[in-house]
Amino acid sequence: METPLSPMEFARRARRLYRDREGVVDGGLRFTFGEFLERCDRWSAALQALGVGQSDRVAYIAPNTHTHLEAYYAVPQIGAVLVPINFRLKP
C-alpha cells in the first residue's frame, strides 16, 4: 500500500533519490533537486536567524519564480506558516 507524501516528505525523498537530477526550471535558470533544496535550507537558516520559528507566519509577496517555490518549502521546514500574497494586488 502506498502512502501519499506531504510536500516536506516529497522534498526529503527527492533529495535522497534524485539529488543530481534537474528539478526546477525557471526561464533560463535550472537547478537540480539537490541545489534547489540547499537553497531552501539557506532560506530556512536565514529565517531562523531572524527569529522566525514554530507557528510564526511569514508573509511573502513575489511573482511565480524559483524563489517563490523555495519559500513554499523553506518556511514550513522550520515549522512556520507561509502566507503568500498575490503580487498583482493593488493597495
C-alpha positions as CSV (number, residue, x, y, z in Angstrom):
1,M,0.0,0.0,0.0
2,E,1.3,3.4,-0.9
3,T,1.2,6.4,1.4
4,P,0.8,9.9,-0.1
5,L,3.7,12.2,0.6
6,S,3.3,15.6,2.2
7,P,5.2,18.4,0.5
8,M,8.0,18.2,3.0
9,E,8.2,14.4,2.7
10,F,8.3,14.8,-1.1
11,A,11.3,17.2,-0.8
12,R,13.2,14.9,1.5
13,R,12.5,12.0,-0.8
14,A,13.6,14.0,-3.9
15,R,16.8,15.0,-2.1
16,R,17.6,11.4,-1.2
17,L,16.7,9.8,-4.6
18,Y,17.2,12.5,-7.2
19,R,19.8,14.9,-5.8
20,D,21.6,15.3,-9.1
21,R,18.6,15.4,-11.4
22,E,17.1,18.6,-12.8
23,G,14.2,19.5,-10.5
24,V,13.4,23.2,-11.1
25,V,13.4,25.2,-14.3
26,D,12.7,28.9,-14.2
27,G,13.2,30.5,-17.6
28,G,17.0,30.1,-18.2
29,L,17.7,29.0,-14.7
30,R,18.0,25.3,-13.9
31,F,18.5,23.7,-10.5
32,T,19.0,20.1,-9.6
33,F,16.8,18.8,-6.7
34,G,19.9,19.0,-4.5
35,E,20.7,22.6,-5.5
36,F,17.1,23.7,-5.1
37,L,16.7,22.1,-1.6
38,E,20.1,23.5,-0.5
39,R,18.7,27.0,-1.4
40,C,15.6,26.2,0.7
41,D,17.9,25.2,3.6
42,R,19.6,28.6,3.4
43,W,16.3,30.4,3.4
44,S,15.3,28.4,6.5
45,A,18.5,29.2,8.3
46,A,18.2,32.9,7.4
47,L,14.6,33.0,8.7
48,Q,15.6,31.2,11.9
49,A,18.5,33.7,12.4
50,L,15.8,36.5,12.2
51,G,13.9,34.8,15.0
52,V,11.2,33.1,12.9
53,G,10.1,29.8,14.5
54,Q,7.3,27.3,15.1
55,S,3.8,28.6,14.1
56,D,5.1,32.1,13.1
57,R,3.6,33.5,10.0
58,V,5.8,34.6,7.1
59,A,4.1,36.8,4.5
60,Y,5.7,36.7,1.1
61,I,4.9,38.7,-2.0
62,A,6.6,37.7,-5.3
63,P,5.9,36.6,-8.8
64,N,5.9,32.9,-9.6
65,T,9.6,32.2,-9.8
66,H,12.0,29.7,-8.3
67,T,12.4,32.0,-5.2
68,H,8.7,31.8,-4.6
69,L,8.8,28.0,-4.8
70,E,11.8,28.0,-2.4
71,A,9.7,29.9,0.1
72,Y,7.0,27.2,-0.1
73,Y,9.5,24.6,1.2
74,A,11.8,26.8,3.4
75,V,9.1,28.3,5.6
76,P,7.3,25.1,6.6
77,Q,10.6,23.3,7.0
78,I,11.1,25.4,10.2
79,G,7.5,24.9,11.3
80,A,6.4,28.4,10.3
81,V,3.4,29.1,8.1
82,L,3.7,30.8,4.7
83,V,1.2,33.5,3.9
84,P,1.6,34.1,0.1
85,I,0.3,37.4,-1.1
86,N,-0.5,37.9,-4.8
87,F,1.9,40.5,-6.2
88,R,-0.7,41.8,-8.6
89,L,-2.9,43.1,-5.8
90,K,-3.1,46.9,-5.5
91,P,-3.4,48.8,-2.3
